């Protein structure tokens, strides 16, 4: 494989661009349809509710505590380990109620498993606060994408800028679509992962576009597709190393990180996967379809004042 990554061996990545781009369009349509029909399974960070942390002396299973809490008449309760196996977190939706009566029932359920159970923390997030978090989180992602569009347009060229932003929108929408389709919980950690995915995808695209611009200026001959294939081939070693090391850490978090950051690790895994291939088959391919050519990459020649007069001087 590494023989293919040598500079004198150009891999025709764009040979499959039409098929993969069509697949991306299908994924985008399916994601938007799922978001429109099923919506997002908002976590308590956005919907509001009560969070109760309970500490036991001996390890307890989440299913065991969930049954005890549901026996008190609660529905839609989420029970997670919080760090150690003896520390559990109970998330109660707002429709189940709030206040001292709710805490008393939770405490009764917890002590039915172990009489020495300790209520370590009780927090309430109001629905209004959750609504504001959802709005501000969406604005944060939108602002990041707009700022990136302006940055790439200033640094490169508007065709490359549109391709880069299209890839970012693709990565975010498809990741959200997966969360919507499988009804995975969307909390603040997932929102943080989406912002990280935007940065990761942009970084990968910028590296490719830097080489594309450089090769357009160096290579006198060759079609735009050939220049892009050459650029992607030259940066593939870097992409494999960066993606591989990042995936190694994210997979470790996904397997061993616990339920508290499971959503974060899931969003990162999806984002890294979509972000890696979108740099080639979305960003670069769209730029070519918009008419990207060598003339667009050449620096503007600025004539010095008085140059015409100097050329006429005998």
N, C-alpha and C positions, 0 to 999 in steps of 0.2 A: 504493500500500500504506500509506503513512504517513497518508493520509486516514482509514483505518480505525482508526488508533491514537489519534485525537483522543478526548478524554474524552466528547464527546457522541455518538460512534459506537461502540457496543458490539459487538464481534465475538462471535458465538455459538460459542465454542470447544467447549463441552460438547455441541454438536450431534452430534459424532462420537465422544463419549466411550465409548459402548457398544461400537462396533466396535474402537476402539483399545485399550480395556480387555480385550476378548476376545483381541486380538492379543498383548497383554502376558501374559495368562494362558497362551496357547499357548507363548510364548517361555520363560516360567518353567518350564512342564512339560517342554519340550524340553531346557532347560538342566539341570534336575535329572536327567532321564533320561540325558543325556550324561555328567554328572558321576558318576552311579551306575554306568554301564556302561564308559565309556572312561577315566574318571578324569582326572587332570591330568598333563601332561607336565612333571614337576618338573625344574628346572635343577640344576646341580651345587651351587648354594648350599644346596639342600635334600637332595639325594641323596648328597652327598659326591663325592669324586673328586680329580683332580689338574689344576692349572692351570699351564701353561708358557707364558711370554712369550718370543718370539723376535724379535730385531731383525736386519734385513737392511740392506745398503747400497743395494740397488735394490728397487723395488716388486715385490711378489709377489702372485699371485692366491690366494685362499683355496682354490679347487678344486685348484690345483696342489699346495699343501702338504698338503691332505687326502689326495690320492692317495698321496703319498710316505709319510705316516704310516700309512695303511691297509696299505701294502705291507709294513710291519713287523709286521703281524698284529693291529692294533688295530681294534675295531669300535665304532660309536656315537660317534666322535670329532667334536667341534664345533670348527671353525676360523673365527676372526673377525679382522677388522682391528681393531686397538686404537689408535685415534687416526690415525696416519699410515699410508700404504699400505705402508711398510717395516716396520711393527710389527704382528706377528700374535700372536694368543692361541689356544692349543690347550687344549681342555677334554677331559679323558679320564675316562670313567666309572670308578667304583671297581672294577667287575668286570674291568677291563683290568689291574689290578695297581697297585702303588705302589713307591716306593723308587728306589734308584740304577739298577737295571736298566731300569725304565721310562724314566727321564730319559735314560739312555744311548741307548736306541732312538729316543726323540724327537729327541735331538741328532743322531743319525746320519741320520734322515729329513730334518731341517732342513738339514743341511750337504750333502745330496745335491743340493739346489737351488742352494746357494751356500756355498762352503767357508768363507767368513768370517762365517757366521751366528753370532750371540751369544745364548746363553741368559741372558736378563736377569732372569728371576724364575721361581721354582718354588714353588707353594703346594699344600698338601694339605688338603682339608676332609673330616673323618671322617664316616661315615654317622650317628653319634650326634649330632654337631653339627648336621647337616642336619635330622635329625628334630626336634631342639629348636627350630630356626629355623621349621620348618613349624608346630609347635604354638604357639609364641609369636606367630607372624604371624597365625594364625587367631584367637587370643585377643585380639590387638590390634584386629582388625576388629570382633569381637564386643563388646569393651569400648567401642569408639567408638560403636557403634550403641546400646548400652544407655544410655550417658551422654547421647547425643542424645535418646533417648526421654524421659529424665528432664528434660532441659533444655526441650524443646518443651512437655511436659506442664505444667511450672511456668510457662513464659512465656505459653502460649496456653491451650489447652483439650484435654482428653484425646482428643477426636475428631480434632482437627488433629494431635495427637502421633502417634496411630496411623497416620493418613494419611501423615505425613512419614516415619515409620520404614518403612512398607510400601514407599514409593518408594525409600528407601535400600537395603532388602533386594532389591528388584526390580533396581536398577542393578547391585549387586554380583553377584547370582546370574546375571543375563543376561550380564554381562561375562565371568564365569568360564565360563559355558556356551559362549560363543564360543571361548574359549581351549581348552576341552576338545574341542569338536566338530572344530576345525581342528588340534588337537594342537600348539598353539603352546607354546613353552617358557615356563614360569612360573618366574621368578627373583625376586630381592629387588627389582629395579627395578619389576617388575610389581606386587609387593605394595605398594611405595611409591605407585604410580599408583592402586591401589585405595583406599588411604587418602585420597589427594588427591581422588578421585572422590566419596568420601563427604562430604568437606568442600564440594566444589563443588556437589553436588546439594543438600545441606542449605542452603547459602547461597541458592540459587535458590528453594527452597521457602519459606524464611523471608521473603524479600522479598515473595512472593505472599501468604503468610499474614498478614503485617503489614498489607498493603492490604486483605485480606479482613476482618480484624478492624475496621479503621478504617471501611470502607464499611458493615459491618453496623450500626455505631453511628450513621452519618450518614444512611443511606438508610432512611427510614421504611417505604417500600413496596418490593415486589419479592421474588421467590422467592430461596432460597439459590443456585440455579443462575444467576440474573440477577446477583446480587451477585458471585459468583465470576467470571463472564464479564466483568463490569465491572472487577474487580480485575486480572485477567490482561491485559485490554486496556490498562489504565493502566500496567502494568509491562512491556509487550511491547517498548517502545523500549529500555528498559534491558537486557532479556534479549537482544535482537538485538545490541546493542553489545558486551555482555560476552561472549556466546558467540562472536561473530564475531572479536573480538580474541584470545580464547583459542585458538580453532581456527586462526587464522593462525599463531600460534607453534607449536602442536602439529603442524600439518601440515608446517611447516618442519623440525621435529625428525624427523618420520616420513620425510621425503624425504631430507634431508641430514645427519641426526644420526648415521648409521652404525649398524652392527649391534648395538653395545653397548647403545644405548638404544631399539632398535626395538620391543622388547616394552613398554617404558614408554610410548612414543608411541602404540602400538596400543591399549593399555588406556585411555589418556587420551582418544583419539578415540572409542572405544566408550562410555566413561563419560559424556563430555560430551553425546553424542548421546542416550543413554538418559536421562540426568539432566535434560536440558532439557524433554523432553516428559513425563517422569514427574511433574514438579511440577504439571502440569495434569491429566493423564489418569490418574494413579495417586493422588497425594497429595490433591488437591482433590476428585476424584470419589469416593474412598473416604470422605472426611470427610462429604460430602453424603449418601452412602448410609447413614452411621452416624447420620443424623438431625440434622446441624448446622443450627442456626437462629439467629435474631437474639437470642433470649433467652440463649443460651449465651455470647454475646460482650459482653453488657452488664456493666459493672462492678458489683460488690456494694456496695450502699448500707449503710454502717455508721451506726447510730443513736448519737448522742452520749448519754452517761450523764446522766440528769436531764432529757432533752428532753421526756418525757411530763409531768413535774411543771411545767416551765416553761410548757407549752401550757395547763395548767389554771389557772395564776395569772391573776387578773382584772387 
